[in-house]
Amino acid sequence: MRIAIPIAGERLAQHFGHCEKFALVDVDPVTKRTTASTEVDAPEHQPGLLPPWLKERGVDLVIAGGMGGRAHSLFETVSIKVLTGAPSETAATLVQQYLDGRLITGENACDHDGHAC
């Protein structure tokens, strides 16, 4: 399983479409261990580009802080699961929390006050 996490600085980017890079983390869901990890620069922001771009890179799950509804539905069309409302932590911390079943998600940063991501 491959997990993508949008990164700004060294932590989760709260606004998905405006990240600097993606951490791509390969995990074994049976052993609950990371098997590989890499970072790739995010492509230039274009509406609708990220779901197929991440699918081409083998992503199965995106852990995000905030994501707009249209982006979320585009991920569904390419069979990538999305988890939103994650806290601003490092990719390694978020992946381990996810694998341990203790990733606490909060409010989707893009689902309030009419804020667009």
Backbone hydrogen bonds, N-H to C=O, Kabsch-Sander energy under -0.5 kcal/mol:
donor,donor_aa,acceptor,acceptor_aa,energy
3,I,25,V,-2.9
4,A,61,L,-2.8
5,I,23,A,-2.1
7,I,21,K,-3.4
8,A,11,R,-2.6
10,E,8,A,-0.5
11,R,8,A,-1.6
12,L,89,E,-2.3
13,A,6,P,-2.6
14,Q,12,L,-0.5
16,F,14,Q,-0.7
16,F,66,G,-2.1
18,H,15,H,-2.3
19,C,16,F,-1.1
20,E,7,I,-2.1
21,K,7,I,-1.7
22,F,40,V,-2.9
23,A,5,I,-2.7
24,L,22,F,-0.6
24,L,38,T,-3.3
25,V,3,I,-3.0
25,V,23,A,-0.6
26,D,24,L,-0.5
26,D,36,A,-2.7
27,V,1,M,-3.0
28,D,33,R,-2.7
32,K,28,D,-2.1
33,R,28,D,-1.0
35,T,26,D,-3.1
36,A,26,D,-1.4
38,T,24,L,-2.1
40,V,22,F,-2.4
42,A,20,E,-2.0
49,L,46,Q,-2.1
53,W,49,L,-2.0
54,L,50,L,-3.0
55,K,51,P,-2.1
56,E,52,P,-2.4
57,R,53,W,-0.6
57,R,54,L,-0.6
58,G,55,K,-2.0
59,V,54,L,-2.0
60,D,2,R,-3.0
61,L,2,R,-1.6
62,V,81,K,-2.5
63,I,4,A,-2.3
64,A,62,V,-0.6
64,A,83,L,-3.2
65,G,13,A,-0.8
66,G,14,Q,-1.1
72,H,68,G,-2.2
73,S,69,G,-2.3
74,L,70,R,-2.1
75,F,71,A,-2.1
76,E,72,H,-1.6
77,T,73,S,-1.6
78,V,74,L,-0.8
78,V,75,F,-0.8
79,S,76,E,-1.6
80,I,75,F,-2.4
81,K,60,D,-2.4
81,K,79,S,-0.5
83,L,62,V,-2.8
84,T,82,V,-0.5
85,G,65,G,-1.9
86,A,64,A,-2.5
89,E,87,P,-1.6
94,L,90,T,-2.4
95,V,91,A,-2.7
96,Q,92,A,-2.2
97,Q,93,T,-2.5
98,Y,94,L,-2.4
99,L,95,V,-2.8
100,D,96,Q,-2.2
101,G,98,Y,-1.3
102,R,97,Q,-2.9
103,L,97,Q,-0.7
104,I,102,R,-0.7
105,T,103,L,-0.7
106,G,85,G,-3.7
109,A,65,G,-1.2
111,D,108,N,-2.4
115,H,112,H,-2.6
